[in-house]
Amino acid sequence: MNKKLTLSLNEEVIEKAKIYAENTGNSLSGLVEDYFEKLISPAPIPDSSDRLLAISGKIKLPKDFDADQARRKAVEVKHLK
């Protein structure tokens, strides 16, 4: 069940947050709720798969994407070439 919450924030922050929310297809309420959820959720130690899952809603990865293989390749490119 949703319940109304009143917040007092800097006007400039609100305007920037509105733009961010619109650009990401979210609402301000959704952004605040997501942030609160992250604050109260236990934070496991992320591995490469967890980090990719965290952004998986933002980007579209192929179903056969191998995170470990991609990480190894990126390290090779960075350090061996």
N, CA, C and O atoms as a CHARMM CRD file, in Angstrom:
* protein
*
  324
    1    1 MET  N      0.83400  -1.17100   0.00000 PROA 1      0.00000
    2    1 MET  CA     0.00000   0.00000   0.00000 PROA 1      0.00000
    3    1 MET  C      0.88400   1.24100   0.00000 PROA 1      0.00000
    4    1 MET  O      1.82100   1.33700   0.79200 PROA 1      0.00000
    5    2 ASN  N      0.59700   2.17200  -0.86600 PROA 2      0.00000
    6    2 ASN  CA     1.36000   3.41700  -0.92700 PROA 2      0.00000
    7    2 ASN  C      0.81500   4.42000   0.07400 PROA 2      0.00000
    8    2 ASN  O     -0.38100   4.45000   0.36400 PROA 2      0.00000
    9    3 LYS  N      1.72200   5.24300   0.59800 PROA 3      0.00000
   10    3 LYS  CA     1.35400   6.28800   1.53900 PROA 3      0.00000
   11    3 LYS  C      2.08600   7.56000   1.13500 PROA 3      0.00000
   12    3 LYS  O      3.24200   7.50200   0.71500 PROA 3      0.00000
   13    4 LYS  N      1.43600   8.68900   1.25600 PROA 4      0.00000
   14    4 LYS  CA     2.01100   9.96300   0.86300 PROA 4      0.00000
   15    4 LYS  C      3.10000  10.38500   1.83800 PROA 4      0.00000
   16    4 LYS  O      2.98000  10.16700   3.04300 PROA 4      0.00000
   17    5 LEU  N      4.17800  10.99800   1.30800 PROA 5      0.00000
   18    5 LEU  CA     5.30000  11.48000   2.09900 PROA 5      0.00000
   19    5 LEU  C      5.64500  12.87500   1.60400 PROA 5      0.00000
   20    5 LEU  O      5.76600  13.09200   0.39800 PROA 5      0.00000
   21    6 THR  N      5.80400  13.81500   2.51100 PROA 6      0.00000
   22    6 THR  CA     6.17700  15.17600   2.14900 PROA 6      0.00000
   23    6 THR  C      7.64200  15.38400   2.48500 PROA 6      0.00000
   24    6 THR  O      8.07700  15.09700   3.60000 PROA 6      0.00000
   25    7 LEU  N      8.40500  15.88600   1.51500 PROA 7      0.00000
   26    7 LEU  CA     9.83100  16.15000   1.70300 PROA 7      0.00000
   27    7 LEU  C     10.11800  17.61200   1.40600 PROA 7      0.00000
   28    7 LEU  O      9.44900  18.22000   0.57000 PROA 7      0.00000
   29    8 SER  N     11.09600  18.17300   2.07500 PROA 8      0.00000
   30    8 SER  CA    11.56800  19.52600   1.78400 PROA 8      0.00000
   31    8 SER  C     12.98200  19.40800   1.23400 PROA 8      0.00000
   32    8 SER  O     13.89400  18.94800   1.92000 PROA 8      0.00000
   33    9 LEU  N     13.14900  19.83400  -0.02100 PROA 9      0.00000
   34    9 LEU  CA    14.44000  19.73600  -0.69100 PROA 9      0.00000
   35    9 LEU  C     14.77400  21.04200  -1.38600 PROA 9      0.00000
   36    9 LEU  O     13.89100  21.86000  -1.64700 PROA 9      0.00000
   37   10 ASN  N     16.02700  21.23300  -1.68000 PROA 10     0.00000
   38   10 ASN  CA    16.48300  22.38400  -2.43900 PROA 10     0.00000
   39   10 ASN  C     15.79100  22.38400  -3.79700 PROA 10     0.00000
   40   10 ASN  O     15.71800  21.35100  -4.46200 PROA 10     0.00000
   41   11 GLU  N     15.28100  23.54700  -4.20600 PROA 11     0.00000
   42   11 GLU  CA    14.52200  23.65200  -5.45600 PROA 11     0.00000
   43   11 GLU  C     15.33900  23.20900  -6.67500 PROA 11     0.00000
   44   11 GLU  O     14.81200  22.55400  -7.57400 PROA 11     0.00000
   45   12 GLU  N     16.61500  23.56500  -6.70000 PROA 12     0.00000
   46   12 GLU  CA    17.47200  23.18400  -7.82400 PROA 12     0.00000
   47   12 GLU  C     17.63700  21.66900  -7.89300 PROA 12     0.00000
   48   12 GLU  O     17.65100  21.08800  -8.97800 PROA 12     0.00000
   49   13 VAL  N     17.76100  21.03900  -6.74000 PROA 13     0.00000
   50   13 VAL  CA    17.87600  19.57600  -6.69200 PROA 13     0.00000
   51   13 VAL  C     16.59800  18.94100  -7.22800 PROA 13     0.00000
   52   13 VAL  O     16.65000  17.97300  -7.98700 PROA 13     0.00000
   53   14 ILE  N     15.47100  19.48000  -6.84000 PROA 14     0.00000
   54   14 ILE  CA    14.18900  18.93900  -7.31100 PROA 14     0.00000
   55   14 ILE  C     14.10200  19.02500  -8.82700 PROA 14     0.00000
   56   14 ILE  O     13.73300  18.05300  -9.48600 PROA 14     0.00000
   57   15 GLU  N     14.43900  20.18000  -9.38100 PROA 15     0.00000
   58   15 GLU  CA    14.34400  20.35500 -10.83600 PROA 15     0.00000
   59   15 GLU  C     15.28000  19.40300 -11.57900 PROA 15     0.00000
   60   15 GLU  O     14.89500  18.81600 -12.59000 PROA 15     0.00000
   61   16 LYS  N     16.50000  19.24900 -11.08100 PROA 16     0.00000
   62   16 LYS  CA    17.44500  18.32200 -11.71100 PROA 16     0.00000
   63   16 LYS  C     16.96200  16.87900 -11.58000 PROA 16     0.00000
   64   16 LYS  O     17.11600  16.08100 -12.50500 PROA 16     0.00000
   65   17 ALA  N     16.38300  16.55400 -10.44000 PROA 17     0.00000
   66   17 ALA  CA    15.85900  15.19600 -10.22700 PROA 17     0.00000
   67   17 ALA  C     14.68300  14.92200 -11.15900 PROA 17     0.00000
   68   17 ALA  O     14.54700  13.80900 -11.66800 PROA 17     0.00000
   69   18 LYS  N     13.83100  15.92100 -11.39000 PROA 18     0.00000
   70   18 LYS  CA    12.70700  15.75100 -12.31500 PROA 18     0.00000
   71   18 LYS  C     13.21500  15.44500 -13.72400 PROA 18     0.00000
   72   18 LYS  O     12.69000  14.56500 -14.40600 PROA 18     0.00000
   73   19 ILE  N     14.23800  16.17800 -14.14700 PROA 19     0.00000
   74   19 ILE  CA    14.82400  15.95200 -15.48200 PROA 19     0.00000
   75   19 ILE  C     15.42800  14.55400 -15.55800 PROA 19     0.00000
   76   19 ILE  O     15.22400  13.83400 -16.53500 PROA 19     0.00000
   77   20 TYR  N     16.17300  14.17600 -14.52100 PROA 20     0.00000
   78   20 TYR  CA    16.77500  12.84700 -14.48700 PROA 20     0.00000
   79   20 TYR  C     15.69400  11.76600 -14.54600 PROA 20     0.00000
   80   20 TYR  O     15.80800  10.80400 -15.30600 PROA 20     0.00000
   81   21 ALA  N     14.65800  11.93300 -13.74700 PROA 21     0.00000
   82   21 ALA  CA    13.57500  10.95000 -13.71700 PROA 21     0.00000
   83   21 ALA  C     12.93000  10.81900 -15.08900 PROA 21     0.00000
   84   21 ALA  O     12.68000   9.71100 -15.56400 PROA 21     0.00000
   85   22 GLU  N     12.66400  11.95000 -15.71800 PROA 22     0.00000
   86   22 GLU  CA    12.04000  11.91800 -17.04700 PROA 22     0.00000
   87   22 GLU  C     12.94400  11.23400 -18.06500 PROA 22     0.00000
   88   22 GLU  O     12.48000  10.43800 -18.88100 PROA 22     0.00000
   89   23 ASN  N     14.23500  11.54700 -18.01500 PROA 23     0.00000
   90   23 ASN  CA    15.18600  10.96800 -18.97200 PROA 23     0.00000
   91   23 ASN  C     15.38900   9.47200 -18.77600 PROA 23     0.00000
   92   23 ASN  O     15.77600   8.77100 -19.71100 PROA 23     0.00000
   93   24 THR  N     15.13100   8.98000 -17.57500 PROA 24     0.00000
   94   24 THR  CA    15.31900   7.56000 -17.29800 PROA 24     0.00000
   95   24 THR  C     13.99800   6.79400 -17.24700 PROA 24     0.00000
   96   24 THR  O     13.97500   5.60300 -16.93600 PROA 24     0.00000
   97   25 GLY  N     12.89600   7.48600 -17.55500 PROA 25     0.00000
   98   25 GLY  CA    11.60100   6.81400 -17.57800 PROA 25     0.00000
   99   25 GLY  C     11.06500   6.48100 -16.19800 PROA 25     0.00000
  100   25 GLY  O     10.32600   5.51100 -16.03300 PROA 25     0.00000
  101   26 ASN  N     11.43200   7.27900 -15.20600 PROA 26     0.00000
  102   26 ASN  CA    10.98900   7.06300 -13.83300 PROA 26     0.00000
  103   26 ASN  C     10.19200   8.26200 -13.34800 PROA 26     0.00000
  104   26 ASN  O     10.10300   9.28700 -14.02500 PROA 26     0.00000
  105   27 SER  N      9.62100   8.11400 -12.17300 PROA 27     0.00000
  106   27 SER  CA     8.98700   9.23600 -11.48500 PROA 27     0.00000
  107   27 SER  C      9.87100   9.61800 -10.30000 PROA 27     0.00000
  108   27 SER  O     10.72500   8.83900  -9.87700 PROA 27     0.00000
  109   28 LEU  N      9.66000  10.81900  -9.77000 PROA 28     0.00000
  110   28 LEU  CA    10.40600  11.20700  -8.57300 PROA 28     0.00000
  111   28 LEU  C     10.10200  10.24900  -7.42400 PROA 28     0.00000
  112   28 LEU  O     11.00000   9.84700  -6.68400 PROA 28     0.00000
  113   29 SER  N      8.84300   9.89400  -7.28700 PROA 29     0.00000
  114   29 SER  CA     8.47500   8.95400  -6.22800 PROA 29     0.00000
  115   29 SER  C      9.20500   7.62900  -6.40200 PROA 29     0.00000
  116   29 SER  O      9.68900   7.04400  -5.43300 PROA 29     0.00000
  117   30 GLY  N      9.27800   7.16600  -7.63700 PROA 30     0.00000
  118   30 GLY  CA     9.97400   5.90900  -7.91200 PROA 30     0.00000
  119   30 GLY  C     11.45600   5.99400  -7.57800 PROA 30     0.00000
  120   30 GLY  O     12.02900   5.06000  -7.01700 PROA 30     0.00000
  121   31 LEU  N     12.07700   7.12100  -7.92600 PROA 31     0.00000
  122   31 LEU  CA    13.50100   7.29800  -7.60900 PROA 31     0.00000
  123   31 LEU  C     13.73200   7.29000  -6.10100 PROA 31     0.00000
  124   31 LEU  O     14.65500   6.64000  -5.61100 PROA 31     0.00000
  125   32 VAL  N     12.88900   8.01600  -5.37000 PROA 32     0.00000
  126   32 VAL  CA    13.03800   8.07800  -3.91500 PROA 32     0.00000
  127   32 VAL  C     12.80600   6.70300  -3.29800 PROA 32     0.00000
  128   32 VAL  O     13.54900   6.27900  -2.41300 PROA 32     0.00000
  129   33 GLU  N     11.77600   6.01100  -3.76900 PROA 33     0.00000
  130   33 GLU  CA    11.49200   4.68000  -3.22800 PROA 33     0.00000
  131   33 GLU  C     12.64700   3.72100  -3.50600 PROA 33     0.00000
  132   33 GLU  O     13.05300   2.96400  -2.62300 PROA 33     0.00000
  133   34 ASP  N     13.17900   3.75000  -4.73300 PROA 34     0.00000
  134   34 ASP  CA    14.32700   2.89600  -5.06300 PROA 34     0.00000
  135   34 ASP  C     15.52100   3.20900  -4.16900 PROA 34     0.00000
  136   34 ASP  O     16.21000   2.30000  -3.70600 PROA 34     0.00000
  137   35 TYR  N     15.76800   4.49900  -3.92600 PROA 35     0.00000
  138   35 TYR  CA    16.88500   4.89700  -3.07200 PROA 35     0.00000
  139   35 TYR  C     16.68800   4.39200  -1.64600 PROA 35     0.00000
  140   35 TYR  O     17.61200   3.84900  -1.04000 PROA 35     0.00000
  141   36 PHE  N     15.48300   4.57400  -1.11400 PROA 36     0.00000
  142   36 PHE  CA    15.20100   4.08900   0.23200 PROA 36     0.00000
  143   36 PHE  C     15.35500   2.57300   0.31400 PROA 36     0.00000
  144   36 PHE  O     15.87600   2.05400   1.30200 PROA 36     0.00000
  145   37 GLU  N     14.90600   1.86500  -0.71500 PROA 37     0.00000
  146   37 GLU  CA    15.05300   0.40500  -0.73700 PROA 37     0.00000
  147   37 GLU  C     16.52200   0.01500  -0.66900 PROA 37     0.00000
  148   37 GLU  O     16.89000  -0.92000   0.04300 PROA 37     0.00000
  149   38 LYS  N     17.36100   0.73100  -1.40900 PROA 38     0.00000
  150   38 LYS  CA    18.79500   0.43300  -1.38300 PROA 38     0.00000
  151   38 LYS  C     19.39500   0.73000  -0.01600 PROA 38     0.00000
  152   38 LYS  O     20.27800   0.00800   0.44700 PROA 38     0.00000
  153   39 LEU  N     18.92100   1.78500   0.62800 PROA 39     0.00000
  154   39 LEU  CA    19.43200   2.13600   1.95100 PROA 39     0.00000
  155   39 LEU  C     19.12800   1.07000   2.99400 PROA 39     0.00000
  156   39 LEU  O     19.95800   0.78900   3.85900 PROA 39     0.00000
  157   40 ILE  N     17.94800   0.48000   2.91500 PROA 40     0.00000
  158   40 ILE  CA    17.53000  -0.45500   3.95400 PROA 40     0.00000
  159   40 ILE  C     17.81300  -1.90800   3.62200 PROA 40     0.00000
  160   40 ILE  O     17.62600  -2.78300   4.46700 PROA 40     0.00000
  161   41 SER  N     18.26000  -2.17700   2.40900 PROA 41     0.00000
  162   41 SER  CA    18.57300  -3.55300   2.00800 PROA 41     0.00000
  163   41 SER  C     19.99700  -3.89000   2.40400 PROA 41     0.00000
  164   41 SER  O     20.88400  -3.04000   2.32000 PROA 41     0.00000
  165   42 PRO  N     20.22500  -5.13000   2.83700 PROA 42     0.00000
  166   42 PRO  CA    21.61100  -5.52700   3.11300 PROA 42     0.00000
  167   42 PRO  C     22.41900  -5.49600   1.82500 PROA 42     0.00000
  168   42 PRO  O     21.93100  -5.88500   0.76400 PROA 42     0.00000
  169   43 ALA  N     23.63300  -5.03900   1.92400 PROA 43     0.00000
  170   43 ALA  CA    24.47400  -4.90000   0.73800 PROA 43     0.00000
  171   43 ALA  C     25.45600  -6.05500   0.65300 PROA 43     0.00000
  172   43 ALA  O     26.45200  -6.07200   1.37500 PROA 43     0.00000
  173   44 PRO  N     25.18900  -7.03200  -0.23000 PROA 44     0.00000
  174   44 PRO  CA    26.15900  -8.11600  -0.40500 PROA 44     0.00000
  175   44 PRO  C     27.39800  -7.61100  -1.13200 PROA 44     0.00000
  176   44 PRO  O     27.35900  -6.59200  -1.82200 PROA 44     0.00000
  177   45 ILE  N     28.48000  -8.33000  -0.96800 PROA 45     0.00000
  178   45 ILE  CA    29.70000  -7.98300  -1.69100 PROA 45     0.00000
  179   45 ILE  C     29.47600  -8.34400  -3.15500 PROA 45     0.00000
  180   45 ILE  O     29.25400  -9.50800  -3.48700 PROA 45     0.00000
  181   46 PRO  N     29.53700  -7.33700  -4.02900 PROA 46     0.00000
  182   46 PRO  CA    29.22500  -7.61300  -5.42800 PROA 46     0.00000
  183   46 PRO  C     30.35700  -8.34300  -6.14100 PROA 46     0.00000
  184   46 PRO  O     31.53400  -8.07600  -5.89700 PROA 46     0.00000
  185   47 ASP  N     29.98800  -9.26600  -7.02300 PROA 47     0.00000
  186   47 ASP  CA    30.96000  -9.81300  -7.95300 PROA 47     0.00000
  187   47 ASP  C     30.58800  -9.24900  -9.31400 PROA 47     0.00000
  188   47 ASP  O     29.66000  -8.44700  -9.41500 PROA 47     0.00000
  189   48 SER  N     31.28400  -9.64600 -10.34400 PROA 48     0.00000
  190   48 SER  CA    31.02200  -9.04800 -11.65100 PROA 48     0.00000
  191   48 SER  C     29.59200  -9.29600 -12.10200 PROA 48     0.00000
  192   48 SER  O     29.00500  -8.43300 -12.75500 PROA 48     0.00000
  193   49 SER  N     29.01600 -10.44100 -11.77800 PROA 49     0.00000
  194   49 SER  CA    27.64200 -10.73500 -12.18000 PROA 49     0.00000
  195   49 SER  C     26.65900  -9.81800 -11.46500 PROA 49     0.00000
  196   49 SER  O     25.70100  -9.34700 -12.07700 PROA 49     0.00000
  197   50 ASP  N     26.88300  -9.55600 -10.17100 PROA 50     0.00000
  198   50 ASP  CA    26.00900  -8.66600  -9.41200 PROA 50     0.00000
  199   50 ASP  C     26.05800  -7.25300  -9.97600 PROA 50     0.00000
  200   50 ASP  O     25.03300  -6.58000 -10.08000 PROA 50     0.00000
  201   51 ARG  N     27.24800  -6.81500 -10.33700 PROA 51     0.00000
  202   51 ARG  CA    27.37800  -5.46900 -10.89400 PROA 51     0.00000
  203   51 ARG  C     26.62500  -5.36200 -12.21300 PROA 51     0.00000
  204   51 ARG  O     25.98600  -4.34700 -12.48800 PROA 51     0.00000
  205   52 LEU  N     26.70000  -6.40400 -13.02200 PROA 52     0.00000
  206   52 LEU  CA    25.97100  -6.38500 -14.28700 PROA 52     0.00000
  207   52 LEU  C     24.46900  -6.45500 -14.06400 PROA 52     0.00000
  208   52 LEU  O     23.70900  -5.79400 -14.77100 PROA 52     0.00000
  209   53 LEU  N     24.03400  -7.23900 -13.09700 PROA 53     0.00000
  210   53 LEU  CA    22.60900  -7.30800 -12.79300 PROA 53     0.00000
  211   53 LEU  C     22.08500  -5.95500 -12.32600 PROA 53     0.00000
  212   53 LEU  O     20.94800  -5.59300 -12.62600 PROA 53     0.00000
  213   54 ALA  N     22.90100  -5.21000 -11.59900 PROA 54     0.00000
  214   54 ALA  CA    22.47900  -3.91100 -11.09500 PROA 54     0.00000
  215   54 ALA  C     22.17700  -2.93000 -12.22300 PROA 54     0.00000
  216   54 ALA  O     21.33400  -2.04700 -12.07000 PROA 54     0.00000
  217   55 ILE  N     22.85800  -3.08100 -13.34800 PROA 55     0.00000
  218   55 ILE  CA    22.60800  -2.17600 -14.47000 PROA 55     0.00000
  219   55 ILE  C     21.83100  -2.84700 -15.59400 PROA 55     0.00000
  220   55 ILE  O     21.62500  -2.25100 -16.65100 PROA 55     0.00000
  221   56 SER  N     21.40200  -4.07800 -15.37200 PROA 56     0.00000
  222   56 SER  CA    20.76800  -4.81600 -16.45700 PROA 56     0.00000
  223   56 SER  C     19.48200  -4.17400 -16.93500 PROA 56     0.00000
  224   56 SER  O     19.09800  -4.38200 -18.08600 PROA 56     0.00000
  225   57 GLY  N     18.80400  -3.40800 -16.10800 PROA 57     0.00000
  226   57 GLY  CA    17.61300  -2.70600 -16.56100 PROA 57     0.00000
  227   57 GLY  C     17.94400  -1.51600 -17.42800 PROA 57     0.00000
  228   57 GLY  O     17.08300  -1.00900 -18.14600 PROA 57     0.00000
  229   58 LYS  N     19.17500  -1.06900 -17.37100 PROA 58     0.00000
  230   58 LYS  CA    19.59800   0.11800 -18.11100 PROA 58     0.00000
  231   58 LYS  C     20.12400  -0.22100 -19.50300 PROA 58     0.00000
  232   58 LYS  O     19.99800   0.57100 -20.43600 PROA 58     0.00000
  233   59 ILE  N     20.71400  -1.40700 -19.62900 PROA 59     0.00000
  234   59 ILE  CA    21.26700  -1.82100 -20.91700 PROA 59     0.00000
  235   59 ILE  C     20.70300  -3.18900 -21.27400 PROA 59     0.00000
  236   59 ILE  O     20.24300  -3.92700 -20.40300 PROA 59     0.00000
  237   60 LYS  N     20.74100  -3.51200 -22.52700 PROA 60     0.00000
  238   60 LYS  CA    20.26200  -4.81800 -22.97700 PROA 60     0.00000
  239   60 LYS  C     21.46400  -5.67400 -23.36700 PROA 60     0.00000
  240   60 LYS  O     22.20200  -5.34400 -24.29600 PROA 60     0.00000
  241   61 LEU  N     21.65000  -6.77800 -22.64000 PROA 61     0.00000
  242   61 LEU  CA    22.73900  -7.70000 -22.92000 PROA 61     0.00000
  243   61 LEU  C     22.19600  -8.92200 -23.64700 PROA 61     0.00000
  244   61 LEU  O     21.05900  -9.33100 -23.41200 PROA 61     0.00000
  245   62 PRO  N     22.99900  -9.50500 -24.52800 PROA 62     0.00000
  246   62 PRO  CA    22.55600 -10.74000 -25.17600 PROA 62     0.00000
  247   62 PRO  C     22.35600 -11.84200 -24.13400 PROA 62     0.00000
  248   62 PRO  O     23.02300 -11.84400 -23.09900 PROA 62     0.00000
  249   63 LYS  N     21.45500 -12.76300 -24.39800 PROA 63     0.00000
  250   63 LYS  CA    21.17500 -13.84200 -23.44500 PROA 63     0.00000
  251   63 LYS  C     22.40700 -14.69900 -23.17800 PROA 63     0.00000
  252   63 LYS  O     22.54500 -15.24900 -22.08500 PROA 63     0.00000
  253   64 ASP  N     23.30600 -14.82200 -24.15700 PROA 64     0.00000
  254   64 ASP  CA    24.49700 -15.65700 -23.98600 PROA 64     0.00000
  255   64 ASP  C     25.71100 -14.85300 -23.49800 PROA 64     0.00000
  256   64 ASP  O     26.84000 -15.33400 -23.58900 PROA 64     0.00000
  257   65 PHE  N     25.49300 -13.64300 -22.98300 PROA 65     0.00000
  258   65 PHE  CA    26.58800 -12.80500 -22.51700 PROA 65     0.00000
  259   65 PHE  C     27.28800 -13.44900 -21.32900 PROA 65     0.00000
  260   65 PHE  O     26.63800 -13.85800 -20.36700 PROA 65     0.00000
  261   66 ASP  N     28.61200 -13.53900 -21.39800 PROA 66     0.00000
  262   66 ASP  CA    29.42000 -14.12400 -20.33000 PROA 66     0.00000
  263   66 ASP  C     30.21100 -12.99600 -19.66300 PROA 66     0.00000
  264   66 ASP  O     31.18300 -12.49500 -20.22900 PROA 66     0.00000
  265   67 ALA  N     29.79400 -12.60400 -18.46800 PROA 67     0.00000
  266   67 ALA  CA    30.40100 -11.47100 -17.76700 PROA 67     0.00000
  267   67 ALA  C     31.87400 -11.71100 -17.47700 PROA 67     0.00000
  268   67 ALA  O     32.69900 -10.81500 -17.65500 PROA 67     0.00000
  269   68 ASP  N     32.20200 -12.90100 -17.03700 PROA 68     0.00000
  270   68 ASP  CA    33.60700 -13.19000 -16.71400 PROA 68     0.00000
  271   68 ASP  C     34.48800 -13.13200 -17.95000 PROA 68     0.00000
  272   68 ASP  O     35.60400 -12.61500 -17.89800 PROA 68     0.00000
  273   69 GLN  N     33.99600 -13.65600 -19.05200 PROA 69     0.00000
  274   69 GLN  CA    34.76200 -13.61300 -20.29500 PROA 69     0.00000
  275   69 GLN  C     34.94900 -12.16100 -20.75600 PROA 69     0.00000
  276   69 GLN  O     36.03400 -11.78800 -21.20300 PROA 69     0.00000
  277   70 ALA  N     33.90300 -11.35100 -20.64900 PROA 70     0.00000
  278   70 ALA  CA    33.99900  -9.94500 -21.04300 PROA 70     0.00000
  279   70 ALA  C     34.99300  -9.20100 -20.16000 PROA 70     0.00000
  280   70 ALA  O     35.76100  -8.37300 -20.64900 PROA 70     0.00000
  281   71 ARG  N     34.98100  -9.49400 -18.85100 PROA 71     0.00000
  282   71 ARG  CA    35.91200  -8.85400 -17.93200 PROA 71     0.00000
  283   71 ARG  C     37.34800  -9.24400 -18.26700 PROA 71     0.00000
  284   71 ARG  O     38.23700  -8.39400 -18.29100 PROA 71     0.00000
  285   72 ARG  N     37.57500 -10.54200 -18.52700 PROA 72     0.00000
  286   72 ARG  CA    38.92200 -11.00000 -18.88900 PROA 72     0.00000
  287   72 ARG  C     39.40500 -10.31600 -20.16100 PROA 72     0.00000
  288   72 ARG  O     40.55300  -9.88200 -20.24500 PROA 72     0.00000
  289   73 LYS  N     38.52300 -10.22500 -21.14600 PROA 73     0.00000
  290   73 LYS  CA    38.90100  -9.59500 -22.41200 PROA 73     0.00000
  291   73 LYS  C     39.24000  -8.11900 -22.19600 PROA 73     0.00000
  292   73 LYS  O     40.20700  -7.61800 -22.77100 PROA 73     0.00000
  293   74 ALA  N     38.46000  -7.42500 -21.37900 PROA 74     0.00000
  294   74 ALA  CA    38.72400  -6.00800 -21.09900 PROA 74     0.00000
  295   74 ALA  C     40.06400  -5.83300 -20.40200 PROA 74     0.00000
  296   74 ALA  O     40.79500  -4.88900 -20.70200 PROA 74     0.00000
  297   75 VAL  N     40.39900  -6.72600 -19.48000 PROA 75     0.00000
  298   75 VAL  CA    41.67800  -6.66400 -18.78100 PROA 75     0.00000
  299   75 VAL  C     42.81200  -6.91700 -19.76100 PROA 75     0.00000
  300   75 VAL  O     43.83700  -6.23500 -19.72300 PROA 75     0.00000
  301   76 GLU  N     42.62900  -7.89100 -20.63200 PROA 76     0.00000
  302   76 GLU  CA    43.65200  -8.19500 -21.64100 PROA 76     0.00000
  303   76 GLU  C     43.88000  -6.98500 -22.53700 PROA 76     0.00000
  304   76 GLU  O     45.02400  -6.60200 -22.78200 PROA 76     0.00000
  305   77 VAL  N     42.81900  -6.38900 -23.02100 PROA 77     0.00000
  306   77 VAL  CA    42.93900  -5.22300 -23.90700 PROA 77     0.00000
  307   77 VAL  C     43.64700  -4.08300 -23.17700 PROA 77     0.00000
  308   77 VAL  O     44.51500  -3.41900 -23.74300 PROA 77     0.00000
  309   78 LYS  N     43.27700  -3.86700 -21.93400 PROA 78     0.00000
  310   78 LYS  CA    43.85600  -2.75800 -21.18200 PROA 78     0.00000
  311   78 LYS  C     45.33300  -2.96700 -20.86800 PROA 78     0.00000
  312   78 LYS  O     46.12900  -2.03200 -20.95400 PROA 78     0.00000
  313   79 HSD  N     45.69900  -4.20400 -20.50000 PROA 79     0.00000
  314   79 HSD  CA    47.04900  -4.43900 -19.97600 PROA 79     0.00000
  315   79 HSD  C     48.01100  -5.12200 -20.93500 PROA 79     0.00000
  316   79 HSD  O     49.22500  -5.05600 -20.73800 PROA 79     0.00000
  317   80 LEU  N     47.49900  -5.76700 -21.95500 PROA 80     0.00000
  318   80 LEU  CA    48.38400  -6.54200 -22.81800 PROA 80     0.00000
  319   80 LEU  C     48.57500  -5.94000 -24.20200 PROA 80     0.00000
  320   80 LEU  O     49.40300  -6.42200 -24.97500 PROA 80     0.00000
  321   81 LYS  N     47.83800  -4.91700 -24.52100 PROA 81     0.00000
  322   81 LYS  CA    47.99000  -4.34200 -25.86900 PROA 81     0.00000
  323   81 LYS  C     48.55600  -2.96400 -25.81300 PROA 81     0.00000
  324   81 LYS  O     48.75000  -2.33400 -26.85300 PROA 81     0.00000
